[in-house]
């Protein structure tokens, strides 16, 4: 039946870009304890900007090593209010790029079998030592080429000791009621995948960091930096300056702007808007695994007797809390009608969120090439829930021990050669999940597949 879509509240305006403040000086490097004692401003060995999954995980990693005083800055009143709160919360072991896949396996293992401190924090927050509900996942393909890509991911997982299983279209349809097997060429089953609780993760990381002495400052925006001898020596905020030794850019969709404000590199990180919807109750939904058609760009996963579904739409967007656009339902209906021709998904709720990608799709981790003392923990592009503990570990390693071979695929310097002129273009649809030729060119209003509740 026709109905209405529940949309997000109006977007909160983004903080204005103010540019960075540079104070030239012959002196450089972090201050000594004696020098800090005479300063009026605050001091931290590490200032982390961004209170989502990436930033709070870095705070946890630094404090559990007793690396020094940590201050985390979050521009909102609460932690984890943007990408952390707006994603599908899926844990996924299989990733196409081998270096990213290694971090995905490490991060997933940390959540499935958490260390004692993290397990204790989850128990205090959730009443259980585990934050992941294992339901398994099927990554599916619709073509021979797609199957070859999936088999390559499966081979990489097998080499790492991760058990998976190749499924025929008929086997996939048996696990996913209503799926049309003729529209799928095959897929990979991973029974260790599941659904996490990003809010509990952020709260656990923050709780552990705070217990170890970190200070978390909400409603605090980084506006610029003082730079002495080519190194950041202080962060300017709307609530005063903080002298520091190291700054970590964990700004999510704001990471590129933040780096510019701090005097760092202007790297091509691009936020994309994506819509997610939750269906009305479906009797069989609780027994579903995650099902993801990687070629068409469509996924569904169980959510408390309902399904959380997305058409994997991607539209270039500016950093903000993006408004939801009901037009996404047409694409969602078109794809769901192909994969589930006899299932009607009544939509009870929908929202939009941002996922931020570097130009080459790989994470941005480690030291900034332009300014000493600035490090990146950004560009996780839809893998933040799975990988944040691993990427935070890698960033902490690079700060405390120096860059390693493991960090090489993710170093920010690699992006300096990527042209940035196109990034100033108006918001345009992204071709990342362009519809394959098998999809209809358009879907009439009232098409089967998706309705409002």
N, C-alpha and C positions, 0 to 999 in steps of 0.2 A: 504494500500500500504506500502511496506517497506520504511523505512525512517531512520532518525537519532534521537538520544536522546540527549537532551541538558544536559550536565553534569556540576558539580561544577568545579570551578577553582582548581588548585592543592592546597593541604592542606598546611596551614601555619604550620611550625614545632612548636611543643609544647615547652613551656619554660622548660629548664632542671630542674630536681629535684636537689636541692642544699643541702638538709638537713637543720636541724634547728641549731641555735646557742643558747647555754644555758650559761647564766652568773649566777653562783651560788652566792647567797647572803643571809644573815640572814634576810634582810628586805623583806617584801612582801606587797601586796595590792596596790591599786591605790595611786598615789601621791597626796599630798595636793596642793591647789592653790599656796601656797608659794613655794613649791618645784618645781612646774612646771615653775614658773616665772624665776627660775635661770637656767633652762635647755636651751641648744641651740637647741635641736631637737624639732620637732613639738610635739604637744600633742592633743589627742582626748580622750574623755570619751569612745567612741565606734568607733572601726575601723571595717568596713564591707569589706570583701574581696569577690568580685564578683558582677558585674554590670548587671546581668540578672534580670528576674522577681523576684526571691526570694530576692536577695540582695537589689534591689531598693525598694521593698515593705517593707523590714525591716527598711530601712532608713526612709521611710515615716512614719511608725508606731512609731519609736523612736522620730522623730522630732515633730510630731503632739502632743506628750505628753511633749515636752520641757524637754526631759530626760537628755540632755547634748550635748556637741560638738560631731558631727558625721563626720567622714571622710570615704568615700567609695572609694575603690580601684578597678579599672578595668584594666586587663592586655592588652586589645585590645584598639584600637583608638576610638571605639564607644561602647556604651552600647548595651547590648542585641544582640550580634552577633552570639551566638552559639545556644543552645537549644531554646532560646526565639525566634530566627528568623527562625528556621528550623522545627517548629512543625505545627500541623494541626489546632491549635487555636480553638479547640472545647470546649464549656462549657457543662459539663455533671454533672447532679445532682446525678445520681444513680451510686454508687460504692459498691463493694462487702463488704469490711471491714467496720463495722458500725462506728468506730471512724473516719476513713478517709471520710466516707460518710457525717458525721456531718460537717467536715471542707469543703467538697465540697459544701454542701448546703449553708453554711455561705459565702464562697467565691463567689459562683454564685449570691447570693442575693446582695452582696456588688457591684458587677459589673452591675447587672440588675437595682438596685435601689441605686446608689452610694451616699455616704454622700456628703454634700455641697462642701467641699474642692476638693474632687476627681471629682465630677460632673463639677465643674468650670474648673479644669485642662483639662478634656476631651473636654469641649466646646472650650477652647482656642486652643487645638490641632486639633480637628476633626470638629469643628463647630456644635457639638451636645453634649448634656450632657450624652449621652449613648454610650458605646463602643461595645455593643453586638447586633448582628442581630439575632433576634429570628426566628428560622425556625423549631424548634422541633426536637426530635430525636426518633429513634426506635432502641432499643437494642434487637437484635434477637438471637434466639437459634435454633439449628438444631436437638436437641434431647430432650427426656423427662428430662434427667438429667440437661441439660442446661436450660430448662424451669423452673425447680424447683429452680435453682440458681437465675434466673431472678425474680421469684415470691417472693423469700426471700428478694431481694433488693427492690422490689415493696412494700412489707409489711413494711419494715423499713422506706421507704419514706412516706407511708400512716400514720404510727405512728407519723412521724414528721410533718404531715400536708401538705405534698407535693402531689398535685393531679397528678395521672398517670392513664393510661388506658391499660388493656391487649388487645392485638390485635391478631386475628386469622391470619393464613397465607394468606387467601384471602384478609383480611382487610389491611395487610401490602402491598400486591401486588397492591392494589388500590392506595396507597399513594406513591409507588415507581414504576414508569412505567418500565416495562421490567423485573422485578424481577420474578423468577420462584417460585411460592408458594409451590410446592412440595418439595423444598429444605429447607424450613423453617418450624419449628414446632410451632412457636409463638414468641411474642415479647412484649415489654413494650414501650408505647408511653409517652413521657414527653414533653409537649408543651413549657416548660420554657427553654429548652436547645437551644443552638444556637452557633454563631461564634463570637469570640472576635477579638480584634486587639492588639496582644501582644506588638507590637512596641509602639503604643499609650499608652498602660499601663505602660511600662517602662519609657517612656518620662514623663507621668503624675506623676508617683511616684518620679522621679528624680526632676521634676520641683517643686513639693510641698516640698520635702526635702531641695532642694537648697534655696527656698524662706524662709524656716525656719532656715537657717544657716548652713546646711550641705555643706561640700565641696566634690566634686566628682573629682577624679584624674584618668584620663584615661592614657593608656600606662604606667601603674604602676603595677609592679608584686611584690607580697609578697614573700620574699625569705627565711625568717626565723624569729626567735623571740628571745628576751631576756627573760629569766625566772628567777625570783628571789623568793626564798622561795616557790617554787612549783606553782607560778602564773606568767602568761604572764604580762610583764610590758612594752614591746615595740615590735613593728613589724619592721623587717628589709625589706626594699624594694630596688629596683634598683635606686630609686631616693632619698634615705636617710631613716633614721629611724624615727619612729613615736612612742613616748611614749603613753601608753594607759592604760585604766582600763579594757576594755572588747574587745575581738575580736570575730566577727561573721564569721564563715566559710560558705559562700554562693557560693562556688566554682563550683557548678554543677558537670560536669564530672571530674573536677580537685579537688573535695572536699576531697577525700581520700588522695591524694598526698599533698594537702595543709595542712591538719591536721598533717601529718607526719613532714612536713617542719617546722611547728609551735611547734613541740614537743608534739602534742596531740595524741589521740588514732589512731591506724591503724584499721579502721573499714571496713568491707567487702561491700563497695559500688562498683558497677560494671556498667560501661557504655556499652550500647548496641546500635548498629547502626540500623537505620530503614530508609527505602526509602518511599518517597511520590511522587506521580505523578499528573500532571494536564492534563486533556483531552483537545482535540480540542473542539470548541463550540458544545453544544448539545441543541437542541431546548427546551427540557422539563426540563433541569437541574435547571433552576431558581426556579422551584416550588418544588424541592425535599426537604425532610427533611434530616437530618443526618441518615444514615442507617449503623448499625454496627453489623455484625455477630460475636459475641464474641467467639464462638467455633471454627469456621474456621480461624478466624483472618483476617477479611476484612472489610474495611469501605469506605464509599463514602459520600461526602457532597457537597452542591452547592458552586460554586465559580465564580461569575460574568458571568453567562451563560455557565459555564463549570462545570466539576466535579473534585474535589480533591479526589484521591483514594489512598489506600494503602493496601498491602497484610499483613501488620503487621509483616513483617520480623524482626527478632532480631538476631544479631550476636555480640558476645563479641568484644569490640573494645577498643583501648587505647584513652585517652583524646586528641582530636585534632578536626580539621574541617574535617570530614570523606569524602573521595572520594565516588562518586556514582558508583555503579557496575551495568552495563546493564543486568547482569544475573537475577536481581530481577524481570525483566519483565516476565520471564517464570512462576514464582510463581504467579505473579499478573494475568497473562493470564489464568492460570489454575483455580484459584479461581473465577475469574470473569466469566469464561465460565460456571461454575456450577451454579452460582447465577443468571447470566444474559445471558442465552444461545443464545438469539437473538439480543443482543446489542454488537456492536463493539466499544470499547473505543480506539480512536486514541490518542496517547500520544504526547502532545506538549512540555512538560517540565517535568523534574524530578530532585530530589536532595536527599541527605541523611543527617540525623542529628542523634544526640546522645540523648538517654534517660537513666538516671542513676538510678539504683535500689539498695537498700540495700538487703541483702541476704534474709530477710523475707518479702520484698515487702512493708513494712510500712515506712513512712517518718522518717527522722532523724532530730529531733528538740530538742533543749535544751542544757544543760551543758555537756561538755566533761568530762568523768569520770577520766581522767588522769591529766589534767592541769586546775587549777582554772583560770577563766577569759576567757576561750575559749567556745564558743557556736556554735552549728550546726544549719543550716537552709538549708538542702540539702536532696538529695534522693527523690525528688518529683515524679520521675518516670512516666512521662506522664500526671500527674495531676497538673502541675505547673500553667497553665493558669487559671484553675478553682479555685485552692485552695490558690494561693500565698498570697492573702490579709489575709486569715484566718491563714495560717501557720506563716506569719510574725507577726500577732497579738499575736499568742501563744508564739513565740520566745521572743517578746518584754515583754510579761507578765512574762515569766520565768526569764528574766534578771532583771526586775525591782521589781517583787514581789515574785520571787522564784517559783520553779516547783509546778504545781497543779495536781490534779487527772486527769484533761483533757489531760495533757502532758504525762502521764505514758505510753501509748502504743507507744510513739514515742521517748522515751529517748534513747540517744546513748548507754548508759551502757548495754542495753539489748543485743547488738550485740557483746559484748566481748566474749560470750560463743560460737559464731559461728566460726567454723574452717576457717582459712584464707589461708591455704597452697594451696588449689586449685586455688586461685586467681592469682597465678603466672604462671598458665598454658597458653599455646599459645592461640591466638584468635580462638574460636570455635563457631559453630552455637549454639544458645540457644534453649532449648526445650520449652520455654515459650508458643510459639504458634505452637507447632508441628502439622503438618497436620493430621487431623483425617483419619481413614482408608477409609472413603468414597471418599477421594480425589485420583485422579490418581497418580501413583508413579512418573510419569514424564510427561512432556509436550513437544511434538515435536515442533521444530521451525516452526513458522507460524501458531500456534494453534489459534483458534478463541478466541475472547475476547479482546485482546490488540494488537495494532499495533503502529509502529512509525508514526509520522505525516510527 
